[in-house]
Amino acid sequence: MAAPTNLKGPSRDFLDWPFFDDSHRALAEKLDAFAASGALSHIDHSDTDNACRAIVKALGQAGLLDAATGAGGTRPIDSRAACLTRETLAWHDGLADFAFAMQGLGTGAIGLSGSEELRRTVLPKVQAGEWISAFALSEKEAGSDVAAMACSARKDGDHYILDGEKTWISNGGIADVYTVFVRTGEAPGTRGISAFVVFADDPGFSIAERIDVIAPHPLATIRFENCRIPASRLLGAPGEGFKIAMRTLDIFRASVAAAALGFAKRALDEAVAYAKARPMFDNHLSDLQLTQAAFGDMAAGIDSGALLTYRAAWRRDVQGLPTTKEAAMAKMVATENAQQVIDRAVQIFGGRGVKSGEITESLYREIRALRIYEGATEVQKIIIARELLKA
């Protein structure tokens, strides 16, 4: 999504909020310089796989994957930096946001629970943009209900043998390394799930199906058929996979909210610029009170999501406190509000808003998935309620 000449980038006014320090303001400048360099505009988005590879490489060369990988596993992930990066990239280019996010989500569990050897092998290459990573949790009958997982692994001496399928796997088909969650049967339900690292060239691993969605990005069903991997690729202890997955999602869930903010802010910026220039009834569209009322709702919806998003990230980074409830609130509010903001932007643009290739049409497709992945809105409500009921 290349910005028109009158829109150079997102506003940085919110960086004055007390959630941020000088390192985040410096990161914002670095992100703006990266976008201004034309690194994204020169990528051919008609070939999604190669576009994603090119974006990952560009982000790695610019040093912008540090925020996704904890500088290649050398320091804890800064949630505010990850959120700020996703918000900025989403404002400029939805696929760039996706590429950044998956480098973090795909390796987060390795950083949390991987052996020193695995961390040394995987994280620096992902940080440099040399390897692409993926996070394989979902199955056809196990999306929101992780306990229904059927893909399995059995111990065989110093190895595990994986069998089954995972689906809706982002970066499926182009990833070099996959964090995979499978049933190992130590206990019923989620207590019998373990996490493993699988490489794309492991015998018995294959791509069963490529999946096309309304906002194109690499997506696939992956298959394991007698896929034999060393036991040293186990993350944490047997049966700890669900906890590892939830810890990983807790780190990055707020960043999904941040991506929604980037999409919503771009929609509002585009709508304001268009309304101010669009002649309407001997004046401009922006002079109509109904348009102004829409802008008021859109701006308030964005800021309410932003406050929840950066509160959750700040709480994790600075206070070191659990953010399960706060991240769920941020994702729910920011993504739902962004959907409304973008829908209003489409309405303001009128017929042009739904024309293929327009920014608003692209944003409308981009935002829809964010209300589903990493926990649908309905799941976030349950998470919030359960955390409240614990008190």
C-alpha atoms as one frame of an Amber mdcrd trajectory, in Angstrom:
protein
   0.000   0.000   0.000   2.035   2.946  -1.240   1.143   6.251   0.399  -0.080
   9.145  -1.770   2.270  12.111  -1.961   0.289  13.985   0.683   0.473  11.143
   3.207   4.042  10.381   4.188   3.470   8.298   7.293   1.553   7.925  10.539
   1.365  10.633  13.183   3.815  10.283  16.044   1.914  12.397  18.599   1.150
   9.369  20.766   4.850   8.777  21.453   4.550  11.500  24.108   2.423   9.112
  26.170   4.184   7.864  29.333   4.251   4.284  27.998   7.276   5.091  25.817
  10.904   6.035  26.351  13.612   7.459  24.088  14.447   4.055  22.614  10.920
   3.780  21.221  11.057   7.269  19.752  14.377   6.362  18.109  12.786   3.177
  16.754   9.929   5.224  15.287  12.447   7.379  13.420  14.186   4.251  12.132
  10.878   2.804  10.941   9.938   6.040   9.202  13.305   6.163   7.459  12.870
   2.549   6.329   9.454   3.303   4.848  10.722   6.501   3.202  13.619   4.595
   1.603  11.214   2.880  -0.783  12.165  -0.580   0.507   8.496  -1.637   0.456
   7.314   0.154  -2.671   9.798  -1.711  -4.872   8.443  -5.145  -3.907   6.124
  -6.949  -6.338   3.074  -7.818  -4.229   1.478  -9.821  -7.043   3.788 -12.722
  -6.136   2.983 -13.131  -2.451   5.590 -15.781  -1.624   8.505 -13.890  -3.135
   7.185 -10.577  -1.821   7.181 -11.998   1.679  10.712 -13.315   1.277  11.882
  -9.925  -0.008  10.214  -8.060   2.846  11.729 -10.359   5.483  15.152  -9.869
   3.930  14.716  -6.088   3.827  13.518  -5.954   7.431  16.454  -8.091   8.532
  19.001  -5.971   6.692  17.515  -2.834   8.253  17.811  -4.337  11.748  14.057
  -4.148  12.248  13.599  -7.811  13.177  15.330  -7.194  16.509  11.953  -6.209
  17.957  10.400  -9.490  16.813  13.158 -11.825  17.989  14.632 -10.099  21.029
  17.704  -9.180  18.984  18.187 -12.775  17.925  17.514 -14.127  21.405  20.105
 -11.955  23.152  17.517 -10.011  25.174  13.846 -10.242  26.164  11.318  -9.134
  23.557  10.242  -5.521  24.116   6.476  -5.623  23.630   6.201  -1.875  23.060
   8.834  -2.041  20.316   7.028  -4.970  18.672   3.722  -3.097  18.848   5.182
   0.127  17.510   6.813  -1.737  14.635   3.616  -3.562  13.704   1.524  -0.396
  13.892   3.933   1.464  11.617   4.345  -1.339   9.095   0.573  -1.938   8.997
   0.017   1.743   8.188   2.325   1.375   5.189   1.868  -2.219   4.005  -0.201
  -5.119   5.309   2.166  -7.797   4.035   5.122  -6.094   5.716   3.265  -6.193
   9.020   2.514  -9.882   8.471   6.134 -10.691   7.602   7.457  -8.962  10.718
   4.869 -10.509  13.035   5.484 -14.067  11.902   9.233 -13.784  12.475   8.374
 -13.143  16.113   5.444 -15.501  16.588   7.225 -18.318  14.784  10.265 -18.168
  17.060   8.807 -16.822  20.307   8.507 -20.298  21.813  12.114 -21.074  20.873
  13.268 -17.970  22.705  11.166 -18.887  25.745  11.831 -22.632  25.991  14.374
 -23.759  23.429  17.754 -25.222  24.246  20.815 -23.053  23.892  21.732 -24.966
  20.734  18.312 -24.367  19.161  18.395 -20.709  20.099  21.859 -20.290  18.551
  20.848 -22.192  15.411  17.514 -20.503  14.690  17.157 -17.059  16.229  20.102
 -15.209  14.641  19.123 -16.400  11.159  15.506 -15.321  11.665  16.667 -11.986
  13.072  18.867 -11.415  10.011  16.012 -12.207   7.621  17.882 -15.234   6.275
  15.288 -17.733   7.539  11.501 -17.469   7.620   9.598 -18.904  10.578   6.093
 -20.247  11.216   3.838 -21.084  14.185   1.809 -24.282  13.730  -0.961 -24.636
  16.309  -4.327 -24.790  14.503  -5.995 -27.845  12.991  -9.211 -28.335  11.040
 -11.055 -29.431  14.187  -8.870 -27.581  16.683  -8.797 -23.818  16.255 -10.176
 -22.008  19.271 -10.525 -25.408  21.016  -6.857 -26.376  21.232  -7.671 -29.385
  23.417  -9.260 -31.055  20.354  -5.827 -31.320  18.711  -5.221 -34.645  16.916
  -1.789 -34.230  15.280   0.513 -36.403  17.394   4.076 -37.353  18.228   5.385
 -40.546  19.814   8.747 -41.112  21.473  11.100 -43.519  19.729  14.436 -43.703
  21.511  16.260 -40.400  21.046  13.678 -39.210  18.517  10.028 -38.286  18.174
   7.875 -39.333  15.229   5.202 -36.832  14.152   2.019 -37.718  12.270  -0.995
 -35.647  11.241  -1.826 -32.245   9.798  -1.885 -28.609  10.906  -3.802 -25.989
   8.929  -4.180 -22.218   8.576  -0.413 -22.048   9.029   0.903 -18.622   8.077
   4.170 -18.830   6.120   3.291 -22.448   5.360   5.097 -23.328   2.162   7.869
 -20.741   2.456   9.081 -21.116   6.062  12.459 -22.643   6.871  11.578 -23.427
  10.487   8.256 -24.301  12.143   7.291 -24.311  15.814   4.788 -27.172  15.944
   2.370 -28.156  18.712   1.258 -31.792  18.781  -0.368 -34.266  21.128   2.093
 -36.445  23.067  -0.459 -37.810  25.534   1.080 -37.171  28.950  -2.388 -36.210
  30.243  -5.857 -35.486  28.872  -6.699 -32.244  27.069  -4.205 -29.420  26.887
  -1.869 -31.050  29.424  -0.916 -33.667  26.846   0.442 -31.266  24.209   4.133
 -30.703  23.477   6.055 -28.258  21.285   8.756 -29.098  18.755  10.950 -27.394
  16.180  10.625 -28.820  12.672  12.709 -27.762   9.679  11.262 -27.602   6.185
  13.704 -30.233   4.892  12.933 -32.818   7.585  11.929 -36.134   5.941   8.217
 -36.761   6.323   7.281 -33.082   6.365   5.330 -31.735   3.399   2.886 -29.074
   2.260  -0.534 -30.670   1.815  -2.369 -27.617   0.462  -1.840 -23.927  -0.170
  -4.705 -21.733   1.052  -5.873 -18.478  -0.561  -7.537 -15.804   1.580  -8.990
 -12.338   0.957  -5.830 -10.558   2.121  -3.200 -12.690   0.344  -0.267 -14.017
   2.314   1.553 -17.371   2.418  -0.813 -19.844   4.104  -0.972 -23.629   4.015
  -1.952 -26.966   5.469   1.185 -28.851   6.493   1.467 -32.626   6.846   3.626
 -34.972   8.911   3.962 -38.573   7.772   6.321 -40.564   9.965   8.335 -37.349
  10.385  11.282 -38.315  12.571  13.055 -35.530  14.487  15.637 -35.553  17.307
  14.275 -35.351  20.854  16.558 -32.335  21.322  14.049 -30.349  19.235  11.479
 -30.594  22.048  10.717 -27.164  23.552  10.454 -27.296  27.331   9.293 -30.557
  28.881   6.815 -33.078  27.462   3.261 -31.905  28.084   4.228 -28.224  28.404
   3.328 -27.273  24.849   0.028 -25.583  25.635   1.613 -23.403  28.323   4.407
 -22.479  25.918   1.891 -21.620  23.192  -0.131 -19.424  25.549   2.985 -17.644
  26.832   3.999 -16.963  23.233   0.552 -15.671  22.308   0.477 -13.465  25.409
   3.663 -11.768  24.182   2.384 -11.109  20.673  -1.392 -10.739  21.164  -1.070
  -7.036  21.969   0.885  -6.622  18.746  -2.149  -7.855  16.778  -4.024  -4.946
  18.329  -1.187  -2.660  17.249  -1.475  -3.866  13.649  -5.192  -3.073  13.776
  -4.294   0.431  14.962  -2.009   0.866  11.962  -4.737  -0.173   9.537  -7.329
   2.032  11.267  -5.062   5.081  11.394  -4.291   4.730   7.696  -8.020   4.519
   6.955  -8.742   7.648   8.990  -5.836   9.560   7.433  -7.009   8.619   3.947
 -10.636   9.503   4.731  -9.738  12.912   6.180  -7.545  13.796   3.191 -10.218
  12.659   0.751 -13.081  14.457   2.528 -11.174  17.737   2.625 -10.573  17.578
  -1.125 -13.927  16.162  -2.293 -16.395  18.832  -3.513 -19.873  18.305  -2.110
 -22.968  20.554  -2.205 -21.017  23.748  -3.023 -18.545  22.954  -0.259 -16.489
  19.919   0.710 -17.418  16.534   2.114 -15.479  17.382   5.263 -17.794  20.342
   5.954 -20.837  18.104   6.416 -21.707  17.479  10.052 -22.336  13.786   9.406
 -18.800  13.440   8.073 -17.378  15.278  11.071 -19.383  13.057  13.441 -17.931
  10.005  11.710 -14.411  11.357  12.152 -15.080  11.939  15.857 -16.200   8.348
  16.327 -13.278   7.011  14.299 -10.641   8.984  16.200 -12.066   8.042  19.606
 -12.262   4.377  18.615  -8.629   4.379  17.522  -7.345   6.063  20.674  -9.304
   3.785  23.005  -7.700   0.796  21.298  -4.272   2.418  21.394  -4.450   3.129
  25.114  -5.375  -0.485  25.868  -2.696  -1.795  23.505   0.217   0.167  24.883
  -0.975  -0.276  28.470  -0.746  -4.043  27.978   2.709  -3.792  26.397   3.957
  -1.372  29.087   2.589  -3.584  31.860   4.574  -6.531  30.515   7.780  -4.622
  29.730   8.044  -2.276  32.698   6.007  -3.853  35.487   6.805  -7.448  34.592
   3.220  -8.427  35.340   0.941 -10.959  33.608  -0.952  -9.415  30.719  -3.406
 -12.146  29.755  -6.475 -10.040  30.519  -4.975  -6.756  29.360  -3.736  -8.177
  26.040  -7.117  -9.809  25.416  -8.859  -6.479  26.059  -6.460  -4.712  23.709
  -6.922  -7.213  20.892 -10.698  -7.274  21.238 -11.204  -3.517  21.362  -8.533
  -2.489  18.845  -9.546  -5.011  16.178 -13.292  -4.489  16.551 -12.905  -0.699
  16.544 -10.574  -0.866  13.546 -13.171  -2.830  11.602 -15.701  -0.051  12.280
 -13.219   2.698  11.428 -12.296   1.115   8.117 -15.931   0.435   7.254 -16.693
   4.130   7.814 -13.737   5.118   5.669 -15.104   2.963   2.844 -18.477   4.678
   3.261 -16.871   8.125   3.097 -15.099   7.191  -0.144 -18.391   5.938  -1.587
 -18.095   3.875  -4.757 -14.369   4.502  -4.950 -14.021   2.887  -1.516 -14.837
  -0.577  -2.850 -12.884  -0.316  -6.086 -10.240  -3.013  -6.353  -6.786  -1.561
  -5.755  -7.904   1.369  -3.616  -6.340   1.756  -0.177  -9.702   1.500   1.585
 -10.608  -1.693  -0.277  -7.263  -3.223   0.660  -7.630  -2.194   4.312 -11.135
  -3.650   4.406  -9.715  -7.030   3.404  -6.685  -6.754   5.689  -8.574  -5.994
   8.898 -11.066  -8.847   8.750  -8.661 -11.636   9.677  -7.352  -9.790  12.742
 -10.690 -10.345  14.489 -10.102 -14.096  14.126  -6.437 -15.091  14.309  -4.530
 -15.457  17.596  -7.886 -15.857  19.308 -11.186 -14.678  17.859 -13.022 -11.802
  19.532 -15.399 -14.255  21.186 -12.435 -16.108  22.713 -10.970 -12.837  24.018
 -14.226 -12.182  25.879 -13.994 -15.594  27.526 -10.346 -14.988  28.469 -11.225
 -11.641  30.055 -14.129 -13.153  31.982 -12.055 -16.075  33.274  -9.329 -13.745
  34.489 -11.950 -11.648  36.307 -13.477 -14.740  37.898 -10.094 -15.845  39.244
 -10.037 -12.834  41.562
